[in-house]
Amino acid sequence: MLERLQLARDQGELPGVLMVNLGKNKTAEAIPDYVSGIKKFKNVADMMVVNISSPNTPGLRNLQGKKEMTALMSAVIKTRNAECPKIPVLVKIAPDLSDAELRDVCNVVMSTKMDGMVVSNTTNQRPASLRSSHKGETGGLSGLPVKDISTAMIKKVYALTKGQVTIIGVGGVGTGQDAYDKIKAGASLVEMYSRLSMEGPWSPPKIKIELRRLLQEDEYESMAEAVGADHRPPKKKAEKKDD
């Protein structure tokens, strides 16, 4: 993958922002894997995400513990500062953390000066609304069933970090309203995948059109004004005067 990305970068075929998602192998030591990933991808990545929340790698989510995460993020940031200081490094967390665990995670992110958080990964929860015969399969659940779970997690993270940490909201985004809910909860950027895979490349432009309408209805001049709006008093709309 690195060779293909480097070739595409050299030939000018990567016009957008490339985020490299770093995970660990099924090895005993996690830190060397993440450090190696940063060193290997520093010449092709615009941003890097330290994924410690995939439910599909045994033991990976244990890295969200305070002690383990502090050691990992300290090593990651040290490597980033030495190898590629201008590349932002974010951490991707699970939506299944308890409030106490989430508080510890946010404290580690702020103390180690991570550049942001991706909220959230897939969930181990199985909502009662699931109807598929495969609903009991192991692994992470993504798409619409995780939408409200991830949005609630975004709101908690924004409050715990007092809006001082950049949040990328992800999970079940399929409409402009879905994206807007995550933005108002505290997300500065929004990711999508499941709906994109089902609807194709028209999905993002459609969401942008819907999002623009929602921003205009609430009289925001830009998306940035709406970030974290759920944590502030409602914006007073200008009164319309009769001619």
Secondary structure as UniProt FT lines:
FT   HELIX           2..10
FT   TURN            11..12
FT   STRAND          19..22
FT   HELIX           31..41
FT   TURN            42..44
FT   STRAND          47..51
FT   TURN            55..56
FT   TURN            58..59
FT   HELIX           60..64
FT   HELIX           66..83
FT   TURN            85..86
FT   STRAND          89..93
FT   TURN            95..96
FT   HELIX           99..111
FT   TURN            112..113
FT   STRAND          116..119
FT   TURN            128..129
FT   TURN            133..136
FT   HELIX           144..146
FT   HELIX           147..160
FT   TURN            161..163
FT   STRAND          166..170
FT   HELIX           176..185
FT   STRAND          189..191
FT   HELIX           194..199
FT   TURN            201..202
FT   HELIX           203..217
FT   TURN            218..219
FT   HELIX           223..226
FT   TURN            227..228
FT   HELIX           229..231
//
